[in-house]
């Protein structure tokens, strides 16, 4: 194998690895975007639950009102 052929072979291998890496990075970006959406939805739901819990603390205990005696 000549030196020129070896260099071309190495360059071809590097280009192939670059393509694989680009595909991998794109997949990771898509997954990160999906997870960001899931996280945002979870944060919104958590906020709703915290607000609901806060409202429940403001209410009196869920006991029936006292009865008046005749």
TILUM-624857 format. One record per residue (C-alpha): residue number from 1; residue in three letters; x, y, z. Coordinates in Angstrom, 1 decimal, padded with zeros to 4 digits. Example, Ala and Ser with C-alpha at 12.3 -4.5 7.8 and 13.67 -1.06 7.14 Angstrom:
<rs>
<r pos="1" code="ALA" x="012.3" y="-004.5" z="007.8"/>
<r pos="2" code="SER" x="013.7" y="-001.1" z="007.1"/>
</rs>
This chain:
<rs>
<r pos="1" code="UNK" x="000.0" y="000.0" z="000.0"/>
<r pos="2" code="UNK" x="001.4" y="003.4" z="-000.9"/>
<r pos="3" code="UNK" x="001.6" y="006.3" z="001.4"/>
<r pos="4" code="UNK" x="-001.0" y="008.1" z="-000.7"/>
<r pos="5" code="UNK" x="-003.4" y="005.2" z="-000.5"/>
<r pos="6" code="UNK" x="-002.9" y="004.9" z="003.3"/>
<r pos="7" code="UNK" x="-003.7" y="008.6" z="003.8"/>
<r pos="8" code="UNK" x="-006.8" y="008.3" z="001.7"/>
<r pos="9" code="UNK" x="-007.9" y="005.3" z="003.7"/>
<r pos="10" code="UNK" x="-007.3" y="007.1" z="007.0"/>
<r pos="11" code="UNK" x="-009.2" y="010.2" z="005.7"/>
<r pos="12" code="UNK" x="-012.1" y="007.9" z="004.6"/>
<r pos="13" code="UNK" x="-012.2" y="006.3" z="008.0"/>
<r pos="14" code="UNK" x="-012.2" y="009.7" z="009.7"/>
<r pos="15" code="UNK" x="-015.0" y="011.0" z="007.5"/>
<r pos="16" code="UNK" x="-017.1" y="007.9" z="008.2"/>
<r pos="17" code="UNK" x="-016.6" y="008.5" z="012.0"/>
<r pos="18" code="UNK" x="-017.5" y="012.1" z="011.6"/>
<r pos="19" code="UNK" x="-020.8" y="011.2" z="009.9"/>
<r pos="20" code="UNK" x="-021.6" y="008.7" z="012.6"/>
<r pos="21" code="UNK" x="-020.8" y="011.3" z="015.3"/>
<r pos="22" code="UNK" x="-023.0" y="013.9" z="013.6"/>
<r pos="23" code="UNK" x="-025.9" y="011.4" z="013.5"/>
<r pos="24" code="UNK" x="-025.3" y="010.6" z="017.1"/>
<r pos="25" code="UNK" x="-025.2" y="014.2" z="018.1"/>
<r pos="26" code="UNK" x="-028.5" y="015.0" z="016.2"/>
<r pos="27" code="UNK" x="-030.2" y="012.1" z="018.0"/>
<r pos="28" code="UNK" x="-029.0" y="013.4" z="021.3"/>
<r pos="29" code="UNK" x="-030.3" y="016.9" z="020.5"/>
<r pos="30" code="UNK" x="-033.7" y="015.5" z="019.6"/>
<r pos="31" code="UNK" x="-033.7" y="013.5" z="022.9"/>
<r pos="32" code="UNK" x="-032.7" y="016.6" z="024.9"/>
<r pos="33" code="UNK" x="-035.5" y="018.6" z="023.2"/>
<r pos="34" code="UNK" x="-038.0" y="015.9" z="024.1"/>
<r pos="35" code="UNK" x="-036.8" y="015.7" z="027.7"/>
<r pos="36" code="UNK" x="-037.0" y="019.5" z="028.0"/>
<r pos="37" code="UNK" x="-040.7" y="019.3" z="027.0"/>
<r pos="38" code="UNK" x="-041.3" y="016.6" z="029.5"/>
<r pos="39" code="UNK" x="-039.5" y="018.6" z="032.2"/>
<r pos="40" code="UNK" x="-041.5" y="021.7" z="031.4"/>
<r pos="41" code="UNK" x="-044.8" y="019.7" z="031.7"/>
<r pos="42" code="UNK" x="-043.7" y="018.2" z="035.0"/>
<r pos="43" code="UNK" x="-042.7" y="021.6" z="036.4"/>
<r pos="44" code="UNK" x="-046.1" y="023.0" z="035.4"/>
<r pos="45" code="UNK" x="-047.9" y="020.1" z="037.1"/>
<r pos="46" code="UNK" x="-045.8" y="020.5" z="040.2"/>
<r pos="47" code="UNK" x="-046.7" y="024.2" z="040.3"/>
<r pos="48" code="UNK" x="-050.4" y="023.3" z="040.1"/>
<r pos="49" code="UNK" x="-050.1" y="020.8" z="042.9"/>
<r pos="50" code="UNK" x="-048.2" y="023.2" z="045.1"/>
<r pos="51" code="UNK" x="-050.9" y="025.9" z="044.5"/>
<r pos="52" code="UNK" x="-053.6" y="023.4" z="045.2"/>
<r pos="53" code="UNK" x="-052.0" y="022.3" z="048.4"/>
<r pos="54" code="UNK" x="-051.6" y="025.9" z="049.5"/>
<r pos="55" code="UNK" x="-055.3" y="026.5" z="048.9"/>
<r pos="56" code="UNK" x="-056.1" y="023.4" z="050.9"/>
<r pos="57" code="UNK" x="-054.1" y="024.8" z="053.8"/>
<r pos="58" code="UNK" x="-056.2" y="027.9" z="053.8"/>
<r pos="59" code="UNK" x="-059.4" y="026.1" z="054.1"/>
<r pos="60" code="UNK" x="-060.7" y="024.8" z="057.4"/>
<r pos="61" code="UNK" x="-060.3" y="021.1" z="058.0"/>
<r pos="62" code="UNK" x="-062.8" y="019.1" z="056.0"/>
<r pos="63" code="UNK" x="-065.1" y="018.5" z="059.0"/>
<r pos="64" code="UNK" x="-068.8" y="018.9" z="058.8"/>
<r pos="65" code="UNK" x="-070.1" y="022.1" z="060.4"/>
<r pos="66" code="UNK" x="-071.1" y="021.8" z="064.1"/>
<r pos="67" code="UNK" x="-074.7" y="021.0" z="064.8"/>
<r pos="68" code="UNK" x="-076.9" y="023.3" z="066.7"/>
<r pos="69" code="UNK" x="-078.7" y="021.7" z="069.6"/>
<r pos="70" code="UNK" x="-082.4" y="022.3" z="069.8"/>
</rs>
